[in-house]
Amino acid sequence: MLLEKIEELRARVAELKAADEEALEALRIKYLSKKGEISQLMNEFRTVPAEQKRELGQKINELKNLATARFAELKEGFKAQEKQASKIDITRPAAPVELGTRHPISLVRKQIIDIFSRIGFTIADGPEVEDDMHVFTMLNFAADHPARDMQDTFFISTNPSDVTKNVVLRSHTSSVQSRVMERTQPPIRIICPGRVYRNEAITARAHCFFHQIEGLYIDKNVSFADLKQVLLYFAQELFGPETKIRLRPSYFPFTEPSAEMDVSCMLCGGKGCSFCKNTGWVEILGCGMVDPNVLEACGIDSTVYSGYAFGVGVERITNLKYMVKDLRMFSENDVRFLDEFVAAK
Ligand code: PHE
């Protein structure tokens, strides 16, 4: 009889649950107080025959210990819950989700790409680690041209018996020109955006890497007038319809004739100010007609085809558009600087 009661109570105690601390206390009184069910067992215990006392006494004790431990455990559970609950302030506003912004260089690169894709230019890509062949040789750089020099170019490896096998970090995106011309016959109409490297001391005005966008158009009867028209369109799309351009003679090994292009100063509109050093003009890119030697080196018949190329510095344009005074800002990733471009698209 008593043994069954003990077993039954034991089963109940093992399954005990309480919704809150108050309910738990009520249960504790029900089972463990002086008049509780477990204490009541003692009354019956007195009447059991002597030979069973030892075994039953032990069982009752075990039951008591089990119940005490179970209550302690449940109580502990409530305490932990309470602690947790006090840590979470459910009335506190959620942390704002901070949206990143496009990097100014990416913004301007995208603007430039958009302008040229509207008139049919597609994007071409090439490696940043390049061989001398594509960066210099195919682009008509003489073997002793200073641009090949250690002072300008980062070398990955050199090959004294054959300089065309030198491996370098490309110093201009014109290397993509060579790659595209080598594998495609005209018409070719591409822009090549990318990062380039030059071995320069890092200052406010120069950095060891920057970004360029190279343009290349090759077809039958492409003339300097076509180049000028496309560049005028580009300048006006970028800086506004009032913008004027002027081309000054220049030199690049891979173009003949070559020119540098200025746009009318975006600050004073060409009247002359401290920004344009009172000239009314600011320089923005290099360009020219692709040298026939380059076409031939790339397997394109220069008696049938002609073309133009131009190269724009993305940092340069970004500086002009957003008046960034120090080139280093672009690679420092200072959030206060980057945040200034939130509104720009
Ligand atoms: N590659 C030249 C530079 O890095 C720019 C350029 C490109 C000039 C195409 C003319 C034609 O300075």
Boltz pocket constraint, residues with backbone or C-beta under 6 A from the ligand:
constraints:
  - pocket:
      binder: B
      contacts: [[A, 171], [A, 172], [A, 173], [A, 174], [A, 214], [A, 215], [A, 252], [A, 255], [A, 259], [A, 286], [A, 287], [A, 288], [A, 309], [A, 310], [A, 311], [A, 312]]
      max_distance: 6.0
